[in-house]
Amino acid sequence: MSGVLIIGELLNSSRKKVREALERKDEGIIRTLARAQVEAGAHILDLNAGEMLEREAECLVWLVEVVQDELGEVRLSIDTSDPGAMEAAISACKARPVVNSVSNEASREGILEIAARTDAEVIGLPLGWKGMPRDAAGRLEEARELVSRCEETGIGRNRLYIDILCMAVGSDQTQGLAALEAARLVKTELGVRVCGAVSNVSFGLPRRRVLNRAYLAMMIAFGVDAVIMDPTDEGMREVLISAEALIGQDRHCLNYIRHFRKKGG
Amino acid sequence: MLEELKSAVLSGEDERAAGLTKKALEKGIEPGKILNEALVPAMEIVGREYEDGERYVPEMLISAEAMKAAMEVLRPKLVETGVQLRGKVVIGTVEGDLHDIGKNLVAMMLEGAGFEVIDLGVEVTADRFVQAVREHKPDVLGMSALLTTTMIHMPEVIEALKEAGLREKVKVIVGGAPVTQEFAEKIGADGYAPDAASAAEVVKKLLGVN
């Protein structure tokens, strides 16, 4: 098991396979994807039914129920901006859920209130107070505002993950480093954990998996605590285990050894 | 000369593209000819290569920058000689949505296809879209949304256009990751494009130009 929290991203309605499963209420596909991610090392499964539009709340609750029926008490991250859907899905969770996500946008106030009423962990996007931050300092400024808003509503720092807003380097090459530096800044300045979604970074570029893996190693080096990714990508797992060994987060490199002993190479 | 300009745009050399445009004008080549025989075909190639997966986002962006640099030199001359652009497009990302990569790519491809583009930026409310249509009288209004939570503003904008009596005066196109052909039809848009390159094609088809 790795020290970094892995949030599996595959149960997302923006993926065609999942959308079709939601439309047909096809439990098999959902069960397979849920189990595969947990077996590959995911600690938390992200659930998104946003593409179902007016049926979002109903589909999200159905996802929660199917995944729990398959895996029992598994931690789930409820990925919606609709307060009604959030409330319904959170109530259906057996294990401590993650609210994904709150931000400084006025439209997310409802989600913030729901999160405050539960014991859920919360992912916070550092944006929407002054706009979309373009550099590390901007992310820190938005994060500071968000942390204080969360504390005012009763969400302590220990329940919060600030998302570092990984963006496509293909369109702006400063974004890769900006998000990484933000991770370090937010952790040291605000004393709050950080998370990031790896695959955004490679949008519009060839061999996205290669870039994602390189970026994952850097995220680990910059202290990112939770990563939203495809845990079934074996290359990603190898990078994760290697990166942790390299920065002294794998005592005696035992986790690395255990993973690779039989494989050689 | 025009072939050289075309290749400068294709390889994304902005200074060279601007310099060659200036030289072409000095040599007495008509501004309309420079636009239609170098810049537009170059961007058509860029769009095709992007669609075929041979060209990637950064390569598309630098070509668009080169095209822009050439257009800055060319635009005053085009106006002087009264060359008509192919049409006018107002474009923006909808309310609550801060994503601009896709919208910017579409704007660049449209400019590259010889359209005048007025970019309203991100987080554009229905009121601002309506106001821009009233003010600029565009042929096409383009809306982008990257989130399932913001694409719901698209039908609101179409409704607001109807209320303002402007719906019949402008074609509406929509795009962005969560948007589908089905969604576009459901909300009564005139066109949908899955990516930036095909957006230019959709606009051309809607306006009957090629």
Interface residues (C-beta under 8 A of the other chain):
Chain A: S13 S14 G50 E51 L53 E56 S81 D82 E105 S107 L127 G128 G131 M132 A168 G170 S171 F203 G204 L205 P206
Chain B: Y56 V57 P58 L61 G96 L98 I101 N104 V122 L147 T148 T149 I152 A177 P178
